[in-house]
Amino acid sequence: MDAHLSAVAPTWLRRVGWLVLIWTASVLALGVVAGLFRVVMNLAGLTV
């Protein structure tokens, strides 16, 4: 039973790590897309 409990912790940490990694990558990708939209709109003359 102790072997099962010790195997659960790394699996849980790995899952949380992947969740954080995917969330961070998606936020960065959204920022890049927003920046590209801003550049394109600025080139089209749509400024604030």
PQR file with spaces between the fields and no chain letter, atoms N, CA, C, O and H, PARSE charges and radii, in Angstrom:
ATOM       1  N    MET     1       0.822   -1.192    0.000 -0.4000 1.5000
ATOM       2  CA   MET     1       0.000    0.000    0.000 -0.0000 2.0000
ATOM       3  C    MET     1       0.862    1.251    0.000  0.5500 1.7000
ATOM       4  O    MET     1       0.502    2.244   -0.633 -0.5500 1.4000
ATOM       5  N    ASP     2       1.987    1.227    0.692 -0.4000 1.5000
ATOM       6  CA   ASP     2       2.868    2.386    0.700 -0.0000 2.0000
ATOM       7  C    ASP     2       3.438    2.663   -0.686  0.5500 1.7000
ATOM       8  O    ASP     2       3.645    3.819   -1.058 -0.5500 1.4000
ATOM       9  H    ASP     2       2.280    0.421    1.206  0.4000 1.0000
ATOM      10  N    ALA     3       3.690    1.608   -1.446 -0.4000 1.5000
ATOM      11  CA   ALA     3       4.214    1.797   -2.798 -0.0000 2.0000
ATOM      12  C    ALA     3       3.186    2.501   -3.676  0.5500 1.7000
ATOM      13  O    ALA     3       3.540    3.314   -4.530 -0.5500 1.4000
ATOM      14  H    ALA     3       3.522    0.669   -1.145  0.4000 1.0000
ATOM      15  N    HIS     4       1.924    2.188   -3.462 -0.4000 1.5000
ATOM      16  CA   HIS     4       0.868    2.841   -4.249 -0.0000 2.0000
ATOM      17  C    HIS     4       0.779    4.321   -3.901  0.5500 1.7000
ATOM      18  O    HIS     4       0.635    5.152   -4.797 -0.5500 1.4000
ATOM      19  H    HIS     4       1.636    1.527   -2.768  0.4000 1.0000
ATOM      20  N    LEU     5       0.861    4.661   -2.637 -0.4000 1.5000
ATOM      21  CA   LEU     5       0.783    6.061   -2.231 -0.0000 2.0000
ATOM      22  C    LEU     5       1.972    6.859   -2.735  0.5500 1.7000
ATOM      23  O    LEU     5       1.818    8.017   -3.123 -0.5500 1.4000
ATOM      24  H    LEU     5       0.978    3.985   -1.909  0.4000 1.0000
ATOM      25  N    SER     6       3.143    6.267   -2.735 -0.4000 1.5000
ATOM      26  CA   SER     6       4.316    6.993   -3.220 -0.0000 2.0000
ATOM      27  C    SER     6       4.267    7.175   -4.737  0.5500 1.7000
ATOM      28  O    SER     6       4.878    8.107   -5.260 -0.5500 1.4000
ATOM      29  H    SER     6       3.268    5.326   -2.420  0.4000 1.0000
ATOM      30  N    ALA     7       3.563    6.317   -5.443 -0.4000 1.5000
ATOM      31  CA   ALA     7       3.445    6.448   -6.894 -0.0000 2.0000
ATOM      32  C    ALA     7       2.379    7.468   -7.275  0.5500 1.7000
ATOM      33  O    ALA     7       2.405    8.000   -8.385 -0.5500 1.4000
ATOM      34  H    ALA     7       3.066    5.560   -5.018  0.4000 1.0000
ATOM      35  N    VAL     8       1.451    7.745   -6.381 -0.4000 1.5000
ATOM      36  CA   VAL     8       0.373    8.679   -6.688 -0.0000 2.0000
ATOM      37  C    VAL     8       0.881   10.113   -6.691  0.5500 1.7000
ATOM      38  O    VAL     8       0.467   10.905   -7.538 -0.5500 1.4000
ATOM      39  H    VAL     8       1.430    7.313   -5.480  0.4000 1.0000
ATOM      40  N    ALA     9       1.763   10.465   -5.771 -0.4000 1.5000
ATOM      41  CA   ALA     9       2.240   11.846   -5.655 -0.0000 2.0000
ATOM      42  C    ALA     9       2.939   12.331   -6.932  0.5500 1.7000
ATOM      43  O    ALA     9       2.589   13.404   -7.425 -0.5500 1.4000
ATOM      44  H    ALA     9       2.100    9.822   -5.083  0.4000 1.0000
ATOM      45  N    PRO    10       3.902   11.599   -7.488 -0.5600 1.5000
ATOM      46  CA   PRO    10       4.531   12.090   -8.722  0.2800 2.0000
ATOM      47  C    PRO    10       3.541   12.194   -9.886  0.5500 1.7000
ATOM      48  O    PRO    10       3.645   13.108  -10.703 -0.5500 1.4000
ATOM      49  N    THR    11       2.592   11.273   -9.965 -0.4000 1.5000
ATOM      50  CA   THR    11       1.598   11.330  -11.031 -0.0000 2.0000
ATOM      51  C    THR    11       0.760   12.590  -10.894  0.5500 1.7000
ATOM      52  O    THR    11       0.490   13.267  -11.886 -0.5500 1.4000
ATOM      53  H    THR    11       2.508   10.530   -9.301  0.4000 1.0000
ATOM      54  N    TRP    12       0.347   12.910   -9.676 -0.4000 1.5000
ATOM      55  CA   TRP    12      -0.455   14.106   -9.429 -0.0000 2.0000
ATOM      56  C    TRP    12       0.343   15.356   -9.755  0.5500 1.7000
ATOM      57  O    TRP    12      -0.170   16.276  -10.393 -0.5500 1.4000
ATOM      58  H    TRP    12       0.566   12.360   -8.870  0.4000 1.0000
ATOM      59  N    LEU    13       1.597   15.394   -9.320 -0.4000 1.5000
ATOM      60  CA   LEU    13       2.442   16.553   -9.613 -0.0000 2.0000
ATOM      61  C    LEU    13       2.669   16.701  -11.109  0.5500 1.7000
ATOM      62  O    LEU    13       2.692   17.817  -11.629 -0.5500 1.4000
ATOM      63  H    LEU    13       2.014   14.647   -8.802  0.4000 1.0000
ATOM      64  N    ARG    14       2.835   15.600  -11.791 -0.4000 1.5000
ATOM      65  CA   ARG    14       3.031   15.655  -13.242 -0.0000 2.0000
ATOM      66  C    ARG    14       1.785   16.193  -13.939  0.5500 1.7000
ATOM      67  O    ARG    14       1.889   16.988  -14.873 -0.5500 1.4000
ATOM      68  H    ARG    14       2.816   14.694  -11.369  0.4000 1.0000
ATOM      69  N    ARG    15       0.621   15.767  -13.494 -0.4000 1.5000
ATOM      70  CA   ARG    15      -0.624   16.260  -14.101 -0.0000 2.0000
ATOM      71  C    ARG    15      -0.804   17.749  -13.858  0.5500 1.7000
ATOM      72  O    ARG    15      -1.184   18.489  -14.766 -0.5500 1.4000
ATOM      73  H    ARG    15       0.536   15.121  -12.735  0.4000 1.0000
ATOM      74  N    VAL    16      -0.533   18.187  -12.644 -0.4000 1.5000
ATOM      75  CA   VAL    16      -0.650   19.613  -12.337 -0.0000 2.0000
ATOM      76  C    VAL    16       0.389   20.400  -13.131  0.5500 1.7000
ATOM      77  O    VAL    16       0.101   21.495  -13.614 -0.5500 1.4000
ATOM      78  H    VAL    16      -0.224   17.587  -11.907  0.4000 1.0000
ATOM      79  N    GLY    17       1.588   19.854  -13.268 -0.4000 1.5000
ATOM      80  CA   GLY    17       2.628   20.518  -14.054 -0.0000 2.0000
ATOM      81  C    GLY    17       2.215   20.694  -15.502  0.5500 1.7000
ATOM      82  O    GLY    17       2.417   21.759  -16.085 -0.5500 1.4000
ATOM      83  H    GLY    17       1.822   18.964  -12.876  0.4000 1.0000
ATOM      84  N    TRP    18       1.637   19.652  -16.085 -0.4000 1.5000
ATOM      85  CA   TRP    18       1.158   19.756  -17.466 -0.0000 2.0000
ATOM      86  C    TRP    18       0.038   20.773  -17.581  0.5500 1.7000
ATOM      87  O    TRP    18      -0.022   21.528  -18.552 -0.5500 1.4000
ATOM      88  H    TRP    18       1.473   18.787  -15.612  0.4000 1.0000
ATOM      89  N    LEU    19      -0.854   20.800  -16.592 -0.4000 1.5000
ATOM      90  CA   LEU    19      -1.948   21.767  -16.605 -0.0000 2.0000
ATOM      91  C    LEU    19      -1.407   23.190  -16.601  0.5500 1.7000
ATOM      92  O    LEU    19      -1.857   24.033  -17.377 -0.5500 1.4000
ATOM      93  H    LEU    19      -0.805   20.187  -15.803  0.4000 1.0000
ATOM      94  N    VAL    20      -0.447   23.452  -15.731 -0.4000 1.5000
ATOM      95  CA   VAL    20       0.149   24.791  -15.644 -0.0000 2.0000
ATOM      96  C    VAL    20       0.886   25.127  -16.933  0.5500 1.7000
ATOM      97  O    VAL    20       0.795   26.254  -17.420 -0.5500 1.4000
ATOM      98  H    VAL    20      -0.081   22.766  -15.101  0.4000 1.0000
ATOM      99  N    LEU    21       1.611   24.171  -17.488 -0.4000 1.5000
ATOM     100  CA   LEU    21       2.354   24.399  -18.724 -0.0000 2.0000
ATOM     101  C    LEU    21       1.413   24.716  -19.892  0.5500 1.7000
ATOM     102  O    LEU    21       1.661   25.648  -20.656 -0.5500 1.4000
ATOM     103  H    LEU    21       1.685   23.256  -17.093  0.4000 1.0000
ATOM     104  N    ILE    22       0.348   23.948  -20.025 -0.4000 1.5000
ATOM     105  CA   ILE    22      -0.597   24.178  -21.118 -0.0000 2.0000
ATOM     106  C    ILE    22      -1.318   25.506  -20.936  0.5500 1.7000
ATOM     107  O    ILE    22      -1.538   26.228  -21.908 -0.5500 1.4000
ATOM     108  H    ILE    22       0.147   23.190  -19.404  0.4000 1.0000
ATOM     109  N    TRP    23      -1.690   25.839  -19.694 -0.4000 1.5000
ATOM     110  CA   TRP    23      -2.364   27.114  -19.434 -0.0000 2.0000
ATOM     111  C    TRP    23      -1.441   28.278  -19.780  0.5500 1.7000
ATOM     112  O    TRP    23      -1.864   29.238  -20.423 -0.5500 1.4000
ATOM     113  H    TRP    23      -1.511   25.253  -18.904  0.4000 1.0000
ATOM     114  N    THR    24      -0.179   28.193  -19.356 -0.4000 1.5000
ATOM     115  CA   THR    24       0.779   29.263  -19.641 -0.0000 2.0000
ATOM     116  C    THR    24       0.993   29.420  -21.141  0.5500 1.7000
ATOM     117  O    THR    24       1.034   30.539  -21.652 -0.5500 1.4000
ATOM     118  H    THR    24       0.165   27.413  -18.833  0.4000 1.0000
ATOM     119  N    ALA    25       1.129   28.304  -21.844 -0.4000 1.5000
ATOM     120  CA   ALA    25       1.324   28.364  -23.293 -0.0000 2.0000
ATOM     121  C    ALA    25       0.107   28.972  -23.988  0.5500 1.7000
ATOM     122  O    ALA    25       0.257   29.728  -24.947 -0.5500 1.4000
ATOM     123  H    ALA    25       1.095   27.395  -21.429  0.4000 1.0000
ATOM     124  N    SER    26      -1.091   28.650  -23.514 -0.4000 1.5000
ATOM     125  CA   SER    26      -2.287   29.205  -24.153 -0.0000 2.0000
ATOM     126  C    SER    26      -2.413   30.699  -23.892  0.5500 1.7000
ATOM     127  O    SER    26      -2.838   31.445  -24.775 -0.5500 1.4000
ATOM     128  H    SER    26      -1.213   28.035  -22.735  0.4000 1.0000
ATOM     129  N    VAL    27      -2.052   31.146  -22.695 -0.4000 1.5000
ATOM     130  CA   VAL    27      -2.098   32.578  -22.394 -0.0000 2.0000
ATOM     131  C    VAL    27      -1.076   33.327  -23.244  0.5500 1.7000
ATOM     132  O    VAL    27      -1.371   34.404  -23.763 -0.5500 1.4000
ATOM     133  H    VAL    27      -1.707   30.541  -21.978  0.4000 1.0000
ATOM     134  N    LEU    28       0.122   32.765  -23.388 -0.4000 1.5000
ATOM     135  CA   LEU    28       1.138   33.401  -24.227 -0.0000 2.0000
ATOM     136  C    LEU    28       0.703   33.437  -25.693  0.5500 1.7000
ATOM     137  O    LEU    28       0.907   34.440  -26.376 -0.5500 1.4000
ATOM     138  H    LEU    28       0.362   31.891  -22.966  0.4000 1.0000
ATOM     139  N    ALA    29       0.106   32.350  -26.175 -0.4000 1.5000
ATOM     140  CA   ALA    29      -0.369   32.321  -27.561 -0.0000 2.0000
ATOM     141  C    ALA    29      -1.466   33.359  -27.780  0.5500 1.7000
ATOM     142  O    ALA    29      -1.496   34.024  -28.815 -0.5500 1.4000
ATOM     143  H    ALA    29      -0.060   31.535  -25.620  0.4000 1.0000
ATOM     144  N    LEU    30      -2.353   33.496  -26.822 -0.4000 1.5000
ATOM     145  CA   LEU    30      -3.404   34.507  -26.930 -0.0000 2.0000
ATOM     146  C    LEU    30      -2.806   35.904  -26.965  0.5500 1.7000
ATOM     147  O    LEU    30      -3.283   36.765  -27.705 -0.5500 1.4000
ATOM     148  H    LEU    30      -2.329   32.956  -25.981  0.4000 1.0000
ATOM     149  N    GLY    31      -1.770   36.136  -26.176 -0.4000 1.5000
ATOM     150  CA   GLY    31      -1.096   37.435  -26.194 -0.0000 2.0000
ATOM     151  C    GLY    31      -0.441   37.718  -27.533  0.5500 1.7000
ATOM     152  O    GLY    31      -0.481   38.848  -28.020 -0.5500 1.4000
ATOM     153  H    GLY    31      -1.383   35.437  -25.575  0.4000 1.0000
ATOM     154  N    VAL    32       0.158   36.705  -28.128 -0.4000 1.5000
ATOM     155  CA   VAL    32       0.797   36.879  -29.438 -0.0000 2.0000
ATOM     156  C    VAL    32      -0.253   37.203  -30.495  0.5500 1.7000
ATOM     157  O    VAL    32      -0.054   38.104  -31.310 -0.5500 1.4000
ATOM     158  H    VAL    32       0.191   35.787  -27.732  0.4000 1.0000
ATOM     159  N    VAL    33      -1.359   36.483  -30.490 -0.4000 1.5000
ATOM     160  CA   VAL    33      -2.426   36.741  -31.461 -0.0000 2.0000
ATOM     161  C    VAL    33      -2.995   38.142  -31.264  0.5500 1.7000
ATOM     162  O    VAL    33      -3.246   38.849  -32.239 -0.5500 1.4000
ATOM     163  H    VAL    33      -1.521   35.751  -29.828  0.4000 1.0000
ATOM     164  N    ALA    34      -3.198   38.547  -30.018 -0.4000 1.5000
ATOM     165  CA   ALA    34      -3.709   39.892  -29.753 -0.0000 2.0000
ATOM     166  C    ALA    34      -2.724   40.947  -30.240  0.5500 1.7000
ATOM     167  O    ALA    34      -3.132   41.971  -30.788 -0.5500 1.4000
ATOM     168  H    ALA    34      -2.993   37.972  -29.226  0.4000 1.0000
ATOM     169  N    GLY    35      -1.433   40.704  -30.044 -0.4000 1.5000
ATOM     170  CA   GLY    35      -0.426   41.643  -30.531 -0.0000 2.0000
ATOM     171  C    GLY    35      -0.422   41.740  -32.044  0.5500 1.7000
ATOM     172  O    GLY    35      -0.280   42.828  -32.601 -0.5500 1.4000
ATOM     173  H    GLY    35      -1.102   39.872  -29.599  0.4000 1.0000
ATOM     174  N    LEU    36      -0.578   40.600  -32.711 -0.4000 1.5000
ATOM     175  CA   LEU    36      -0.638   40.609  -34.175 -0.0000 2.0000
ATOM     176  C    LEU    36      -1.869   41.356  -34.675  0.5500 1.7000
ATOM     177  O    LEU    36      -1.784   42.121  -35.636 -0.5500 1.4000
ATOM     178  H    LEU    36      -0.694   39.716  -32.258  0.4000 1.0000
ATOM     179  N    PHE    37      -3.004   41.138  -34.032 -0.4000 1.5000
ATOM     180  CA   PHE    37      -4.207   41.890  -34.401 -0.0000 2.0000
ATOM     181  C    PHE    37      -3.981   43.383  -34.225  0.5500 1.7000
ATOM     182  O    PHE    37      -4.411   44.184  -35.055 -0.5500 1.4000
ATOM     183  H    PHE    37      -3.073   40.516  -33.252  0.4000 1.0000
ATOM     184  N    ARG    38      -3.315   43.751  -33.157 -0.4000 1.5000
ATOM     185  CA   ARG    38      -3.068   45.170  -32.903 -0.0000 2.0000
ATOM     186  C    ARG    38      -2.182   45.773  -33.989  0.5500 1.7000
ATOM     187  O    ARG    38      -2.430   46.888  -34.448 -0.5500 1.4000
ATOM     188  H    ARG    38      -2.966   43.100  -32.483  0.4000 1.0000
ATOM     189  N    VAL    39      -1.146   45.033  -34.401 -0.4000 1.5000
ATOM     190  CA   VAL    39      -0.255   45.515  -35.457 -0.0000 2.0000
ATOM     191  C    VAL    39      -1.013   45.651  -36.770  0.5500 1.7000
ATOM     192  O    VAL    39      -0.880   46.661  -37.462 -0.5500 1.4000
ATOM     193  H    VAL    39      -0.945   44.127  -34.028  0.4000 1.0000
ATOM     194  N    VAL    40      -1.806   44.643  -37.119 -0.4000 1.5000
ATOM     195  CA   VAL    40      -2.565   44.683  -38.373 -0.0000 2.0000
ATOM     196  C    VAL    40      -3.561   45.836  -38.356  0.5500 1.7000
ATOM     197  O    VAL    40      -3.707   46.542  -39.354 -0.5500 1.4000
ATOM     198  H    VAL    40      -1.913   43.823  -36.557  0.4000 1.0000
ATOM     199  N    MET    41      -4.242   46.030  -37.246 -0.4000 1.5000
ATOM     200  CA   MET    41      -5.204   47.129  -37.162 -0.0000 2.0000
ATOM     201  C    MET    41      -4.500   48.478  -37.230  0.5500 1.7000
ATOM     202  O    MET    41      -5.028   49.428  -37.808 -0.5500 1.4000
ATOM     203  H    MET    41      -4.124   45.456  -36.435  0.4000 1.0000
ATOM     204  N    ASN    42      -3.315   48.564  -36.642 -0.4000 1.5000
ATOM     205  CA   ASN    42      -2.552   49.806  -36.697 -0.0000 2.0000
ATOM     206  C    ASN    42      -2.113   50.096  -38.132  0.5500 1.7000
ATOM     207  O    ASN    42      -2.161   51.244  -38.576 -0.5500 1.4000
ATOM     208  H    ASN    42      -2.887   47.792  -36.172  0.4000 1.0000
ATOM     209  N    LEU    43      -1.687   49.063  -38.856 -0.4000 1.5000
ATOM     210  CA   LEU    43      -1.291   49.240  -40.253 -0.0000 2.0000
ATOM     211  C    LEU    43      -2.480   49.644  -41.123  0.5500 1.7000
ATOM     212  O    LEU    43      -2.313   50.343  -42.121 -0.5500 1.4000
ATOM     213  H    LEU    43      -1.648   48.131  -38.495  0.4000 1.0000
ATOM     214  N    ALA    44      -3.672   49.204  -40.745 -0.4000 1.5000
ATOM     215  CA   ALA    44      -4.875   49.551  -41.503 -0.0000 2.0000
ATOM     216  C    ALA    44      -5.398   50.940  -41.144  0.5500 1.7000
ATOM     217  O    ALA    44      -6.373   51.411  -41.730 -0.5500 1.4000
ATOM     218  H    ALA    44      -3.808   48.636  -39.933  0.4000 1.0000
ATOM     219  N    GLY    45      -4.755   51.586  -40.190 -0.4000 1.5000
ATOM     220  CA   GLY    45      -5.168   52.930  -39.813 -0.0000 2.0000
ATOM     221  C    GLY    45      -6.194   52.975  -38.703  0.5500 1.7000
ATOM     222  O    GLY    45      -6.755   54.033  -38.417 -0.5500 1.4000
ATOM     223  H    GLY    45      -3.963   51.203  -39.715  0.4000 1.0000
ATOM     224  N    LEU    46      -6.443   51.858  -38.085 -0.4000 1.5000
ATOM     225  CA   LEU    46      -7.408   51.809  -36.983 -0.0000 2.0000
ATOM     226  C    LEU    46      -6.660   52.014  -35.664  0.5500 1.7000
ATOM     227  O    LEU    46      -6.275   51.053  -34.998 -0.5500 1.4000
ATOM     228  H    LEU    46      -5.988   50.999  -38.317  0.4000 1.0000
ATOM     229  N    THR    47      -6.466   53.261  -35.308 -0.4000 1.5000
ATOM     230  CA   THR    47      -5.752   53.566  -34.069 -0.0000 2.0000
ATOM     231  C    THR    47      -6.714   54.177  -33.066  0.5500 1.7000
ATOM     232  O    THR    47      -7.767   54.706  -33.422 -0.5500 1.4000
ATOM     233  H    THR    47      -6.779   54.041  -35.850  0.4000 1.0000
ATOM     234  N    VAL    48      -6.329   54.092  -31.831 -0.4000 1.5000
ATOM     235  CA   VAL    48      -7.172   54.642  -30.759 -0.0000 2.0000
ATOM     236  C    VAL    48      -6.722   56.040  -30.438  0.5500 1.7000
ATOM     237  O    VAL    48      -7.297   56.688  -29.563 -0.5500 1.4000
ATOM     238  H    VAL    48      -5.474   53.662  -31.542  0.4000 1.0000
